[in-house]
Amino acid sequence: MSVLVNKDSKIIVQGFTGSEGTFHASQMIEYGTNVVGGVTPGKGGQEHLGKPVFNTVQDAVDKAGADTTIIFVPPAFAADAIMEAADAGIKVIICITEGIPVGDMVKVKAYLQNKEARLIGPNCPGVITPGEAKVGIMPGFIFKKGNVGIVSKSGTLTYEAADQVVKQGYGITTAIGIGGDPIIGTTTKEAVELLMNDPETEAIVMIGEIGGQLEAEAARWIKADGNRKPVVGFIAGQTAPAGRTMGHAGAIVSGEGESAQAKMEILAENGIHVVASPAKIGEAIASVLAGVAK
């Protein structure tokens, strides 16, 4: 089992022939991901990286059966790219683009409410199901197949967590980088829920950061759901000064409960195994899985 992407996903790349799209698509293909083509308006009918180029997402759906897309489109045009994909019936839309205007994302969020598409991102590293599909910019060699799911706002910490889990002798079912913008398609809670309902995922790593309420909402849902699977949590930004944006546009403390300390307390209160340092994620996973095995 996997969530969101697997070996059968038919993936296209929007912004296929641009420098970012070309570089990361070639890495995805090399990993073994089932990339069926890409979209660059005006270049339809050409071939790129040995795959067909389409003028529109609809063409890619009609001619290549695409059901998943990854977007490497500049910020000014990314919102339109997301909506075009949803309009064409794409089920999973992964948007890597950073710097999309918040006003554009407000429109996208409203537009997607009436569609069956699930958006991951924007400003995210993507999604990987090890050994099956890498739909993103993460270094694939770090990830090994296993029984631990990862949900993270941070790309770098996603790779760090995966590396530690693998070094403890375990592996990853699916890692989901949800993105660090103020408005994102899939929340922490929604991503955690996908992994909770995946039979092969036995434990979950949940990585958050200062700002917003996503981690608190996820933690309360995990408890209300009966703490079915152990969750190890880490919150980045413990030393960030109040009122300062940290790294991501959404990582700014603007209200009570949004600091790292407050979030860590909420996670702990809801039965999540909180670690104070990202260096402890692997050990914590080994510990909770040992407990499950008993």
DAURDA-V202207 format. One line per field, one symbol per residue. psi: psi as a letter, one per 30 degrees, with the letter a starting at -180 (. if undefined). A space follows every 10 residues. Layout:
psi: ???
//
This chain:
psi: llkekaffkj kljkheflee eeeeeeeeee fgkijfalkj kfgkflkkgg lkkleleeee eeffgkfklk jikleffeee eeeeeeefgk ejjjjfkkgk keeefeeeee efeglfkkkk aahlfakkjk fekjiaglje feklkbgkkk kkfkeefeee eeeeeefgga akdkkjjflg lejlekleee eeeeeegjff jflkkjkall kageeeeeee eeeffghekk kkkkklgfgk kkgkkjdlff ikjflkgfle eeeeeeeefg gkjkkfkffg eeeeeeeeee eee.
//
